[in-house]
């Protein structure tokens, strides 16, 4: 379900949601309902959800209807949970549940915590997909409530990290260390992006940084072009038009180099 109803107000008890996807199988274990909160402190140049970045509702061209539509809807916890609860039986049979994603869902901490609490009251587990960029107190308070965390690490070089995401790396690493030492099950993921971080030397750079923080396992996510059309729909430039999507086979050497430096890696498809 794409949420596109225009917002009328932003009362504090509501959160800004830009999409709710039912029957997702790529955002944590089992069958899940993925709740995408709008707003992100990063600006990754390859972002496949550019409509998620802004912290307010925004206009986007809708190819299906052939007219502009507003992306982002202020919703209450009860309104979100009404959608999530539709598939409770599927969660129970598949080991699934609700996933909070974005954007960066932690940018709306009170709303995120309220959703987690509401899901847990219904015996629904909650996965969080995060960039790791949040104030440490916010990050830890949310991580401690989640059942599973998927956290991206996008670059190992602090200067290059700023260039490609417009965000600084140290706070993300501080939060990564917290997550690694927490009791919350988790996985660190590296989105492997052509021309950004995809060479065997980059793999060595990641391995050096990750092992410094005690992280010895990652999941590699090959670059894809799912977001390509959205940049045109938002009338924004996109710098990866000519970059081919990567396959798991393309990442074989990258994985080998990581593993030869002490980091085991799986590759998602
Ligand atoms: S952290 Fe995720 S949502 Fe935010 S800009 Fe990067 S890819 Fe997009």
py3Dmol code that shows the C-alpha trace and the ligand (Angstrom):
import py3Dmol

protein = """\
ATOM      1  CA  UNK A   1       0.000   0.000   0.000  1.00  0.00           C
ATOM      2  CA  UNK A   2       1.472   3.342  -0.965  1.00  0.00           C
ATOM      3  CA  UNK A   3       0.365   6.052   1.375  1.00  0.00           C
ATOM      4  CA  UNK A   4      -0.330   9.168  -0.599  1.00  0.00           C
ATOM      5  CA  UNK A   5      -3.117  11.029   1.184  1.00  0.00           C
ATOM      6  CA  UNK A   6      -2.073  14.616   1.774  1.00  0.00           C
ATOM      7  CA  UNK A   7      -1.296  15.517   5.345  1.00  0.00           C
ATOM      8  CA  UNK A   8      -3.462  18.106   7.024  1.00  0.00           C
ATOM      9  CA  UNK A   9      -1.460  18.469  10.215  1.00  0.00           C
ATOM     10  CA  UNK A  10       1.360  16.890  12.149  1.00  0.00           C
ATOM     11  CA  UNK A  11       0.109  16.367  15.671  1.00  0.00           C
ATOM     12  CA  UNK A  12       2.766  14.915  17.929  1.00  0.00           C
ATOM     13  CA  UNK A  13       0.975  11.652  18.372  1.00  0.00           C
ATOM     14  CA  UNK A  14       1.237  10.942  14.654  1.00  0.00           C
ATOM     15  CA  UNK A  15       4.160   9.721  12.611  1.00  0.00           C
ATOM     16  CA  UNK A  16       4.986  10.524   8.994  1.00  0.00           C
ATOM     17  CA  UNK A  17       4.668   7.315   6.973  1.00  0.00           C
ATOM     18  CA  UNK A  18       5.426   7.135   3.276  1.00  0.00           C
ATOM     19  CA  UNK A  19       4.610   3.510   2.575  1.00  0.00           C
ATOM     20  CA  UNK A  20       3.336   0.318   4.156  1.00  0.00           C
ATOM     21  CA  UNK A  21       4.189  -2.856   2.259  1.00  0.00           C
ATOM     22  CA  UNK A  22       2.433  -6.074   3.159  1.00  0.00           C
ATOM     23  CA  UNK A  23       3.819  -9.547   2.406  1.00  0.00           C
ATOM     24  CA  UNK A  24       7.430  -8.410   2.303  1.00  0.00           C
ATOM     25  CA  UNK A  25       9.987 -11.240   2.380  1.00  0.00           C
ATOM     26  CA  UNK A  26      13.216  -9.222   2.130  1.00  0.00           C
ATOM     27  CA  UNK A  27      13.052  -7.148   5.291  1.00  0.00           C
ATOM     28  CA  UNK A  28      13.705  -9.729   7.985  1.00  0.00           C
ATOM     29  CA  UNK A  29      12.606 -13.311   8.649  1.00  0.00           C
ATOM     30  CA  UNK A  30       9.258 -14.693   7.493  1.00  0.00           C
ATOM     31  CA  UNK A  31       6.396 -12.747   5.984  1.00  0.00           C
ATOM     32  CA  UNK A  32       6.426  -9.163   7.188  1.00  0.00           C
ATOM     33  CA  UNK A  33       4.599  -5.886   6.960  1.00  0.00           C
ATOM     34  CA  UNK A  34       7.161  -3.183   6.342  1.00  0.00           C
ATOM     35  CA  UNK A  35       6.332   0.281   7.658  1.00  0.00           C
ATOM     36  CA  UNK A  36       8.440   2.960   5.972  1.00  0.00           C
ATOM     37  CA  UNK A  37       8.776   6.158   7.967  1.00  0.00           C
ATOM     38  CA  UNK A  38       9.627   9.317   6.078  1.00  0.00           C
ATOM     39  CA  UNK A  39      12.754  11.353   6.755  1.00  0.00           C
ATOM     40  CA  UNK A  40      16.438  10.455   6.641  1.00  0.00           C
ATOM     41  CA  UNK A  41      19.574  12.276   7.849  1.00  0.00           C
ATOM     42  CA  UNK A  42      21.652  10.750   5.029  1.00  0.00           C
ATOM     43  CA  UNK A  43      21.589  11.464   1.305  1.00  0.00           C
ATOM     44  CA  UNK A  44      23.119   8.347  -0.222  1.00  0.00           C
ATOM     45  CA  UNK A  45      23.747   9.060  -3.890  1.00  0.00           C
ATOM     46  CA  UNK A  46      22.348   5.649  -4.921  1.00  0.00           C
ATOM     47  CA  UNK A  47      19.296   5.710  -2.587  1.00  0.00           C
ATOM     48  CA  UNK A  48      16.489   3.567  -4.014  1.00  0.00           C
ATOM     49  CA  UNK A  49      13.855   5.412  -1.961  1.00  0.00           C
ATOM     50  CA  UNK A  50      14.629   9.082  -2.633  1.00  0.00           C
ATOM     51  CA  UNK A  51      11.017   9.941  -1.806  1.00  0.00           C
ATOM     52  CA  UNK A  52      11.774   8.790   1.753  1.00  0.00           C
ATOM     53  CA  UNK A  53      14.438  11.368   2.506  1.00  0.00           C
ATOM     54  CA  UNK A  54      12.537  14.587   3.144  1.00  0.00           C
ATOM     55  CA  UNK A  55      10.968  15.137   6.523  1.00  0.00           C
ATOM     56  CA  UNK A  56       7.727  16.541   5.172  1.00  0.00           C
ATOM     57  CA  UNK A  57       5.143  15.271   2.689  1.00  0.00           C
ATOM     58  CA  UNK A  58       6.233  16.035  -0.874  1.00  0.00           C
ATOM     59  CA  UNK A  59       4.913  15.902  -4.394  1.00  0.00           C
ATOM     60  CA  UNK A  60       5.899  13.077  -6.720  1.00  0.00           C
ATOM     61  CA  UNK A  61       4.711  12.175 -10.188  1.00  0.00           C
ATOM     62  CA  UNK A  62       2.552   9.032 -10.140  1.00  0.00           C
ATOM     63  CA  UNK A  63       2.920   7.093 -13.386  1.00  0.00           C
ATOM     64  CA  UNK A  64      -0.158   4.965 -12.749  1.00  0.00           C
ATOM     65  CA  UNK A  65      -2.579   7.846 -12.326  1.00  0.00           C
ATOM     66  CA  UNK A  66      -0.661  10.224 -14.600  1.00  0.00           C
ATOM     67  CA  UNK A  67      -0.737  13.049 -12.066  1.00  0.00           C
ATOM     68  CA  UNK A  68       1.192  14.355  -9.094  1.00  0.00           C
ATOM     69  CA  UNK A  69       0.523  12.798  -5.742  1.00  0.00           C
ATOM     70  CA  UNK A  70       1.627  13.662  -2.218  1.00  0.00           C
ATOM     71  CA  UNK A  71       4.030  11.177  -0.673  1.00  0.00           C
ATOM     72  CA  UNK A  72       3.815  10.965   3.090  1.00  0.00           C
ATOM     73  CA  UNK A  73       0.897  10.683   5.426  1.00  0.00           C
ATOM     74  CA  UNK A  74       0.639  11.568   9.101  1.00  0.00           C
ATOM     75  CA  UNK A  75      -0.772   8.433  10.737  1.00  0.00           C
ATOM     76  CA  UNK A  76      -1.536   7.392  14.292  1.00  0.00           C
ATOM     77  CA  UNK A  77      -0.113   4.237  15.837  1.00  0.00           C
ATOM     78  CA  UNK A  78      -3.595   2.709  15.736  1.00  0.00           C
ATOM     79  CA  UNK A  79      -3.913   3.460  12.011  1.00  0.00           C
ATOM     80  CA  UNK A  80      -0.605   1.782  11.250  1.00  0.00           C
ATOM     81  CA  UNK A  81      -1.372  -1.176  13.477  1.00  0.00           C
ATOM     82  CA  UNK A  82      -4.747  -1.660  11.791  1.00  0.00           C
ATOM     83  CA  UNK A  83      -2.819  -2.433   8.592  1.00  0.00           C
ATOM     84  CA  UNK A  84      -0.159  -4.522  10.336  1.00  0.00           C
ATOM     85  CA  UNK A  85      -2.735  -6.651  12.158  1.00  0.00           C
ATOM     86  CA  UNK A  86      -4.402  -7.742   8.919  1.00  0.00           C
ATOM     87  CA  UNK A  87      -1.663 -10.306   8.386  1.00  0.00           C
ATOM     88  CA  UNK A  88      -1.112 -11.520  11.925  1.00  0.00           C
ATOM     89  CA  UNK A  89      -1.904 -15.121  10.962  1.00  0.00           C
ATOM     90  CA  UNK A  90       0.831 -15.044   8.328  1.00  0.00           C
ATOM     91  CA  UNK A  91       3.369 -13.794  10.839  1.00  0.00           C
ATOM     92  CA  UNK A  92       2.566 -16.635  13.207  1.00  0.00           C
ATOM     93  CA  UNK A  93       2.951 -19.293  10.525  1.00  0.00           C
ATOM     94  CA  UNK A  94       6.088 -17.860   8.900  1.00  0.00           C
ATOM     95  CA  UNK A  95       8.005 -16.424  11.849  1.00  0.00           C
ATOM     96  CA  UNK A  96       7.430 -12.945  10.455  1.00  0.00           C
ATOM     97  CA  UNK A  97       6.107  -9.720  11.915  1.00  0.00           C
ATOM     98  CA  UNK A  98       6.489  -5.981  11.461  1.00  0.00           C
ATOM     99  CA  UNK A  99       9.585  -4.218  10.104  1.00  0.00           C
ATOM    100  CA  UNK A 100      10.316  -0.544  10.694  1.00  0.00           C
ATOM    101  CA  UNK A 101      12.265   1.014   7.843  1.00  0.00           C
ATOM    102  CA  UNK A 102      12.575   4.291   5.984  1.00  0.00           C
ATOM    103  CA  UNK A 103      14.150   6.639   5.336  1.00  0.00           C
ATOM    104  CA  UNK A 104      15.561   6.312   8.787  1.00  0.00           C
ATOM    105  CA  UNK A 105      12.802   5.302  11.172  1.00  0.00           C
ATOM    106  CA  UNK A 106      14.817   6.430  14.217  1.00  0.00           C
ATOM    107  CA  UNK A 107      14.362  10.012  13.071  1.00  0.00           C
ATOM    108  CA  UNK A 108      10.884   9.620  14.611  1.00  0.00           C
ATOM    109  CA  UNK A 109      11.884   7.976  17.903  1.00  0.00           C
ATOM    110  CA  UNK A 110       8.709   8.425  19.942  1.00  0.00           C
ATOM    111  CA  UNK A 111       6.508   7.151  17.155  1.00  0.00           C
ATOM    112  CA  UNK A 112       8.856   4.220  16.506  1.00  0.00           C
ATOM    113  CA  UNK A 113       8.874   3.223  20.156  1.00  0.00           C
ATOM    114  CA  UNK A 114       5.090   3.489  20.302  1.00  0.00           C
ATOM    115  CA  UNK A 115       4.775   1.220  17.255  1.00  0.00           C
ATOM    116  CA  UNK A 116       7.179  -1.320  18.766  1.00  0.00           C
ATOM    117  CA  UNK A 117       5.211  -1.336  21.997  1.00  0.00           C
ATOM    118  CA  UNK A 118       1.895  -1.710  20.168  1.00  0.00           C
ATOM    119  CA  UNK A 119       3.242  -4.620  18.096  1.00  0.00           C
ATOM    120  CA  UNK A 120       4.643  -6.377  21.150  1.00  0.00           C
ATOM    121  CA  UNK A 121       1.292  -6.042  22.905  1.00  0.00           C
ATOM    122  CA  UNK A 122      -0.081  -8.120  20.025  1.00  0.00           C
ATOM    123  CA  UNK A 123       2.809 -10.639  20.255  1.00  0.00           C
ATOM    124  CA  UNK A 124       4.177  -9.370  16.936  1.00  0.00           C
ATOM    125  CA  UNK A 125       7.959  -9.207  16.653  1.00  0.00           C
ATOM    126  CA  UNK A 126       9.622  -6.083  15.256  1.00  0.00           C
ATOM    127  CA  UNK A 127      12.690  -5.798  13.018  1.00  0.00           C
ATOM    128  CA  UNK A 128      14.398  -2.436  12.508  1.00  0.00           C
ATOM    129  CA  UNK A 129      16.282  -1.495   9.323  1.00  0.00           C
ATOM    130  CA  UNK A 130      18.599   1.380  10.131  1.00  0.00           C
ATOM    131  CA  UNK A 131      21.416   3.488   8.762  1.00  0.00           C
ATOM    132  CA  UNK A 132      22.753   3.709  12.307  1.00  0.00           C
ATOM    133  CA  UNK A 133      22.696   7.494  12.266  1.00  0.00           C
ATOM    134  CA  UNK A 134      20.901   8.627  15.404  1.00  0.00           C
ATOM    135  CA  UNK A 135      21.893  10.119  18.703  1.00  0.00           C
ATOM    136  CA  UNK A 136      23.335   7.291  20.833  1.00  0.00           C
ATOM    137  CA  UNK A 137      20.652   7.585  23.514  1.00  0.00           C
ATOM    138  CA  UNK A 138      17.947   7.277  20.850  1.00  0.00           C
ATOM    139  CA  UNK A 139      19.734   4.443  19.081  1.00  0.00           C
ATOM    140  CA  UNK A 140      20.258   2.385  22.220  1.00  0.00           C
ATOM    141  CA  UNK A 141      16.755   2.920  23.571  1.00  0.00           C
ATOM    142  CA  UNK A 142      15.231   1.685  20.316  1.00  0.00           C
ATOM    143  CA  UNK A 143      17.692  -1.154  19.687  1.00  0.00           C
ATOM    144  CA  UNK A 144      16.991  -2.476  23.177  1.00  0.00           C
ATOM    145  CA  UNK A 145      13.291  -2.830  22.304  1.00  0.00           C
ATOM    146  CA  UNK A 146      13.696  -4.468  18.893  1.00  0.00           C
ATOM    147  CA  UNK A 147      13.715  -8.194  18.210  1.00  0.00           C
ATOM    148  CA  UNK A 148      16.201  -7.951  15.353  1.00  0.00           C
ATOM    149  CA  UNK A 149      18.220  -5.149  13.750  1.00  0.00           C
ATOM    150  CA  UNK A 150      19.561  -4.828  10.211  1.00  0.00           C
ATOM    151  CA  UNK A 151      22.133  -2.017  10.081  1.00  0.00           C
ATOM    152  CA  UNK A 152      23.890  -0.717   6.977  1.00  0.00           C
ATOM    153  CA  UNK A 153      27.551   0.283   6.861  1.00  0.00           C
ATOM    154  CA  UNK A 154      28.148   2.218   3.672  1.00  0.00           C
ATOM    155  CA  UNK A 155      31.823   3.166   3.677  1.00  0.00           C
ATOM    156  CA  UNK A 156      34.950   2.715   5.768  1.00  0.00           C
ATOM    157  CA  UNK A 157      36.726   5.943   4.775  1.00  0.00           C
ATOM    158  CA  UNK A 158      35.413   8.917   6.801  1.00  0.00           C
ATOM    159  CA  UNK A 159      35.989  11.465   4.009  1.00  0.00           C
ATOM    160  CA  UNK A 160      34.484   9.285   1.304  1.00  0.00           C
ATOM    161  CA  UNK A 161      31.547   8.505   3.605  1.00  0.00           C
ATOM    162  CA  UNK A 162      30.702  12.196   3.760  1.00  0.00           C
ATOM    163  CA  UNK A 163      31.082  12.538  -0.014  1.00  0.00           C
ATOM    164  CA  UNK A 164      28.683   9.708  -0.866  1.00  0.00           C
ATOM    165  CA  UNK A 165      26.135   9.987   1.958  1.00  0.00           C
ATOM    166  CA  UNK A 166      26.536  13.586   3.137  1.00  0.00           C
ATOM    167  CA  UNK A 167      26.764  12.210   6.672  1.00  0.00           C
ATOM    168  CA  UNK A 168      29.682  11.670   9.031  1.00  0.00           C
ATOM    169  CA  UNK A 169      30.848   8.185   9.925  1.00  0.00           C
ATOM    170  CA  UNK A 170      31.988   8.347  13.607  1.00  0.00           C
ATOM    171  CA  UNK A 171      28.518   8.456  15.166  1.00  0.00           C
ATOM    172  CA  UNK A 172      27.421   5.546  12.985  1.00  0.00           C
ATOM    173  CA  UNK A 173      30.418   3.530  14.148  1.00  0.00           C
ATOM    174  CA  UNK A 174      29.710   4.390  17.771  1.00  0.00           C
ATOM    175  CA  UNK A 175      26.214   3.023  17.325  1.00  0.00           C
ATOM    176  CA  UNK A 176      27.518  -0.026  15.445  1.00  0.00           C
ATOM    177  CA  UNK A 177      29.707  -0.836  18.447  1.00  0.00           C
ATOM    178  CA  UNK A 178      26.691  -0.536  20.730  1.00  0.00           C
ATOM    179  CA  UNK A 179      24.670  -2.859  18.525  1.00  0.00           C
ATOM    180  CA  UNK A 180      27.456  -5.420  18.243  1.00  0.00           C
ATOM    181  CA  UNK A 181      27.705  -5.598  22.028  1.00  0.00           C
ATOM    182  CA  UNK A 182      23.967  -5.537  22.672  1.00  0.00           C
ATOM    183  CA  UNK A 183      21.763  -8.531  23.323  1.00  0.00           C
ATOM    184  CA  UNK A 184      19.605  -7.735  20.316  1.00  0.00           C
ATOM    185  CA  UNK A 185      20.189 -10.148  17.414  1.00  0.00           C
ATOM    186  CA  UNK A 186      21.440  -8.236  14.392  1.00  0.00           C
ATOM    187  CA  UNK A 187      23.168  -8.232  11.048  1.00  0.00           C
ATOM    188  CA  UNK A 188      25.422  -5.589   9.513  1.00  0.00           C
ATOM    189  CA  UNK A 189      24.957  -5.054   5.795  1.00  0.00           C
ATOM    190  CA  UNK A 190      27.184  -3.451   3.194  1.00  0.00           C
ATOM    191  CA  UNK A 191      25.373  -2.119   0.123  1.00  0.00           C
ATOM    192  CA  UNK A 192      27.998  -2.698  -2.558  1.00  0.00           C
ATOM    193  CA  UNK A 193      27.807   0.206  -5.006  1.00  0.00           C
ATOM    194  CA  UNK A 194      29.741   0.497  -8.311  1.00  0.00           C
ATOM    195  CA  UNK A 195      32.370   3.206  -8.156  1.00  0.00           C
ATOM    196  CA  UNK A 196      31.677   3.867  -4.478  1.00  0.00           C
ATOM    197  CA  UNK A 197      32.843   0.874  -2.450  1.00  0.00           C
ATOM    198  CA  UNK A 198      32.961  -2.183  -4.734  1.00  0.00           C
ATOM    199  CA  UNK A 199      36.635  -3.010  -5.238  1.00  0.00           C
ATOM    200  CA  UNK A 200      38.638  -5.717  -3.438  1.00  0.00           C
ATOM    201  CA  UNK A 201      40.666  -2.922  -1.859  1.00  0.00           C
ATOM    202  CA  UNK A 202      37.410  -1.496  -0.513  1.00  0.00           C
ATOM    203  CA  UNK A 203      36.652  -4.914   0.958  1.00  0.00           C
ATOM    204  CA  UNK A 204      39.957  -4.761   2.811  1.00  0.00           C
ATOM    205  CA  UNK A 205      39.119  -1.294   4.074  1.00  0.00           C
ATOM    206  CA  UNK A 206      35.775  -2.538   5.395  1.00  0.00           C
ATOM    207  CA  UNK A 207      37.391  -5.566   7.019  1.00  0.00           C
ATOM    208  CA  UNK A 208      39.946  -3.419   8.799  1.00  0.00           C
ATOM    209  CA  UNK A 209      37.288  -1.056  10.138  1.00  0.00           C
ATOM    210  CA  UNK A 210      34.778  -3.735  11.111  1.00  0.00           C
ATOM    211  CA  UNK A 211      37.227  -5.979  12.963  1.00  0.00           C
ATOM    212  CA  UNK A 212      38.398  -2.940  14.918  1.00  0.00           C
ATOM    213  CA  UNK A 213      34.846  -2.831  16.312  1.00  0.00           C
ATOM    214  CA  UNK A 214      34.667  -6.583  16.880  1.00  0.00           C
ATOM    215  CA  UNK A 215      32.373  -7.139  13.892  1.00  0.00           C
ATOM    216  CA  UNK A 216      33.299 -10.334  12.060  1.00  0.00           C
ATOM    217  CA  UNK A 217      30.231 -11.090   9.917  1.00  0.00           C
ATOM    218  CA  UNK A 218      28.338  -9.056   7.327  1.00  0.00           C
ATOM    219  CA  UNK A 219      25.765  -9.426   4.587  1.00  0.00           C
ATOM    220  CA  UNK A 220      26.566  -7.952   1.176  1.00  0.00           C
ATOM    221  CA  UNK A 221      23.727  -6.308  -0.720  1.00  0.00           C
ATOM    222  CA  UNK A 222      24.408  -5.946  -4.462  1.00  0.00           C
ATOM    223  CA  UNK A 223      23.557  -2.590  -6.064  1.00  0.00           C
ATOM    224  CA  UNK A 224      20.275  -2.552  -7.974  1.00  0.00           C
ATOM    225  CA  UNK A 225      18.380  -0.030 -10.057  1.00  0.00           C
ATOM    226  CA  UNK A 226      14.998  -0.296  -8.276  1.00  0.00           C
ATOM    227  CA  UNK A 227      14.947   3.424  -7.533  1.00  0.00           C
ATOM    228  CA  UNK A 228      15.963   4.696 -10.960  1.00  0.00           C
ATOM    229  CA  UNK A 229      12.552   5.864 -12.173  1.00  0.00           C
ATOM    230  CA  UNK A 230      11.775   7.639  -8.920  1.00  0.00           C
ATOM    231  CA  UNK A 231      14.404  10.319  -9.509  1.00  0.00           C
ATOM    232  CA  UNK A 232      12.681  11.350 -12.700  1.00  0.00           C
ATOM    233  CA  UNK A 233       9.315  11.262 -10.928  1.00  0.00           C
ATOM    234  CA  UNK A 234      10.721  13.597  -8.264  1.00  0.00           C
ATOM    235  CA  UNK A 235      12.487  15.746 -10.863  1.00  0.00           C
ATOM    236  CA  UNK A 236      15.858  15.117  -9.202  1.00  0.00           C
ATOM    237  CA  UNK A 237      19.210  14.193 -10.781  1.00  0.00           C
ATOM    238  CA  UNK A 238      20.445  10.619 -10.445  1.00  0.00           C
ATOM    239  CA  UNK A 239      24.100   9.769 -10.899  1.00  0.00           C
ATOM    240  CA  UNK A 240      23.836   6.016 -11.416  1.00  0.00           C
ATOM    241  CA  UNK A 241      21.830   5.749 -14.659  1.00  0.00           C
ATOM    242  CA  UNK A 242      24.673   3.990 -16.405  1.00  0.00           C
ATOM    243  CA  UNK A 243      25.749   1.777 -13.523  1.00  0.00           C
ATOM    244  CA  UNK A 244      24.784  -1.843 -14.065  1.00  0.00           C
ATOM    245  CA  UNK A 245      22.964  -3.721 -11.330  1.00  0.00           C
ATOM    246  CA  UNK A 246      25.288  -6.184  -9.595  1.00  0.00           C
ATOM    247  CA  UNK A 247      24.629  -9.894  -9.201  1.00  0.00           C
ATOM    248  CA  UNK A 248      25.742 -12.074  -6.280  1.00  0.00           C
ATOM    249  CA  UNK A 249      28.394 -13.523  -8.617  1.00  0.00           C
ATOM    250  CA  UNK A 250      29.835 -10.029  -9.114  1.00  0.00           C
ATOM    251  CA  UNK A 251      30.628  -9.886  -5.386  1.00  0.00           C
ATOM    252  CA  UNK A 252      32.574 -13.151  -5.163  1.00  0.00           C
ATOM    253  CA  UNK A 253      35.995 -11.534  -5.081  1.00  0.00           C
ATOM    254  CA  UNK A 254      34.808  -8.809  -2.726  1.00  0.00           C
ATOM    255  CA  UNK A 255      33.596 -11.520  -0.351  1.00  0.00           C
ATOM    256  CA  UNK A 256      36.836 -13.488  -0.641  1.00  0.00           C
ATOM    257  CA  UNK A 257      38.865 -10.427   0.237  1.00  0.00           C
ATOM    258  CA  UNK A 258      36.678  -9.737   3.283  1.00  0.00           C
ATOM    259  CA  UNK A 259      36.969 -13.321   4.430  1.00  0.00           C
ATOM    260  CA  UNK A 260      40.736 -13.384   3.979  1.00  0.00           C
ATOM    261  CA  UNK A 261      40.805 -10.468   6.432  1.00  0.00           C
ATOM    262  CA  UNK A 262      38.667 -12.094   9.090  1.00  0.00           C
ATOM    263  CA  UNK A 263      35.105 -11.093   8.144  1.00  0.00           C
ATOM    264  CA  UNK A 264      32.692 -13.774   6.946  1.00  0.00           C
ATOM    265  CA  UNK A 265      30.149 -12.569   4.408  1.00  0.00           C
ATOM    266  CA  UNK A 266      26.898 -13.774   2.940  1.00  0.00           C
ATOM    267  CA  UNK A 267      25.445 -12.244  -0.222  1.00  0.00           C
ATOM    268  CA  UNK A 268      21.770 -11.402  -0.510  1.00  0.00           C
ATOM    269  CA  UNK A 269      20.026 -11.897  -3.835  1.00  0.00           C
TER     270      UNK A 269
END
"""
ligand_1 = """\
8
LIG
S 20.164 5.789 4.551
Fe 18.789 4.632 3.224
S 16.961 5.922 2.999
Fe 18.602 7.232 3.791
S 19.484 8.163 1.950
Fe 20.702 6.327 2.449
S 19.801 4.683 1.224
Fe 18.303 6.388 1.276
"""
view = py3Dmol.view(width=600, height=400)
view.addModel(protein, "pdb")
view.setStyle({"model": 0}, {"cartoon": {"style": "trace"}})
view.addModel(ligand_1, "xyz")
view.setStyle({"model": 1}, {"stick": {}})
view.zoomTo()
view.show()
